[in-house]
Amino acid sequence: MILGIGTDLANIERIAGTLARFGDRFRNRVFSPEEQRKAEGRRDVAGTYAKRWAAKEACSKALGTGLRMGIAWRDMRVRNLRGGQPEMELVGWAAARLAEMTPPGHRALVHVSLTDDHPWAHAMVVIEALPLTSPGGPGPA
């Protein structure tokens, strides 16, 4: 079952301007060290940050909170699987909110999709609840 859906569109040039103006203050407030390493190692640094910004906004919407109720930017982290597919890691208040909205007997799976077409970066997040067991036997763990 779907627990939440969120989407966001970020302007890459706006993020580039914010990076130029606030530098590490902005990076450290919003992005984890791993996210910063990933972005700084890419050819399109601002585009990488913009996609992750959009993912965090989209995730907060899917959680049904927006960026309020104690959820911080760094409570939502975008990582990449070995094949490059992005995934959301939730910690702190974001993880607590996810646990609160997940029905008993289920586990939550957070799907994230990122794309960009200069000057825009877009992210979509879908939070799905999967049963821990199914009538035919053990379900996904």
C-alpha positions in Angstrom: 0.0 0.0 0.0 1.1 3.6 -0.7 1.7 5.6 2.5 2.9 8.8 0.9 3.9 10.5 -2.4 6.0 13.7 -2.8 7.5 15.5 -5.7 9.7 18.6 -6.0 11.3 20.7 -8.7 14.5 22.7 -7.9 16.2 25.3 -10.0 19.8 24.3 -10.5 21.0 27.9 -11.1 19.3 28.9 -7.8 21.2 26.1 -6.0 24.4 27.2 -7.7 23.9 30.7 -6.5 23.2 29.5 -2.9 26.4 27.4 -3.0 28.4 30.4 -4.2 26.9 32.7 -1.6 26.8 30.5 1.5 29.3 27.7 0.6 30.0 25.2 3.4 27.4 26.8 5.7 24.7 25.7 3.2 26.3 22.4 2.4 26.8 21.4 6.1 23.3 22.5 7.1 21.5 20.5 4.3 23.7 17.7 3.1 25.5 14.8 4.9 29.2 14.3 4.4 28.5 11.4 2.0 26.2 13.6 -0.1 28.8 16.3 -0.2 31.5 13.9 -1.3 29.3 12.6 -4.1 28.3 16.0 -5.3 31.8 17.5 -5.2 33.1 14.5 -7.2 30.6 15.1 -10.0 31.1 17.2 -13.1 27.8 19.0 -12.5 28.2 19.8 -8.8 25.2 22.2 -8.6 23.0 19.8 -10.5 23.9 17.0 -8.1 23.1 19.1 -5.1 19.8 20.4 -6.7 18.6 16.8 -7.3 19.3 15.9 -3.7 17.7 19.1 -2.5 14.6 18.2 -4.5 14.7 14.6 -3.1 14.7 15.9 0.5 11.8 18.3 -0.2 9.8 15.4 -2.0 10.6 13.1 0.9 9.3 15.5 3.5 6.1 15.8 1.5 5.7 12.1 1.2 6.2 11.9 5.0 3.2 14.3 5.3 5.2 16.8 7.3 7.0 19.1 5.0 10.1 20.5 6.7 8.4 21.0 10.1 7.7 18.9 13.1 11.4 18.6 13.9 12.4 16.9 10.6 15.8 18.4 9.5 17.3 18.4 6.0 20.0 16.0 7.2 17.5 13.5 8.5 16.9 12.6 4.9 19.9 11.4 2.9 20.3 10.4 -0.7 22.7 7.6 -1.4 23.4 5.6 -4.5 23.4 1.8 -4.8 26.3 0.2 -6.5 24.6 0.4 -9.9 23.9 4.1 -9.4 20.2 3.9 -8.4 19.4 6.5 -5.7 17.9 5.5 -2.4 16.7 7.5 0.6 18.1 6.8 4.1 16.1 8.3 6.9 17.5 9.0 10.4 16.4 11.0 13.4 12.9 12.6 13.2 12.4 11.5 9.6 12.9 7.8 10.6 10.6 8.3 13.6 7.9 9.8 11.4 8.3 6.9 8.9 7.9 4.3 11.7 4.9 6.2 13.1 3.1 6.1 9.7 4.0 2.4 8.9 1.1 0.1 9.9 1.8 -2.8 12.3 2.9 -5.9 10.4 4.4 -3.9 7.6 7.8 -2.5 6.7 8.3 0.7 4.8 10.1 1.0 1.5 11.1 4.5 0.3 11.4 4.8 -3.5 13.2 7.8 -5.0 13.6 8.9 -8.6 15.9 11.8 -9.6 16.3 13.6 -13.0 17.5 16.9 -14.3 17.3 18.9 -17.5 19.1 22.2 -17.0 18.1 24.4 -15.3 15.7 22.1 -13.5 16.2 19.1 -11.2 13.2 17.0 -10.2 12.7 14.3 -7.6 9.8 12.0 -6.8 9.5 9.9 -3.6 6.9 7.2 -3.0 6.7 5.5 0.4 5.3 2.0 0.3 4.2 -0.3 3.1 5.0 -4.0 2.5 3.5 -6.8 4.6 6.1 -8.6 6.7 4.4 -11.9 5.9 1.9 -13.0 3.3 -0.8 -15.7 3.3 1.4 -17.9 1.0 4.4 -17.8 3.4 7.1 -15.4 4.4 7.0 -12.1 2.7 9.8 -9.6 2.1 12.0 -9.1 5.1 
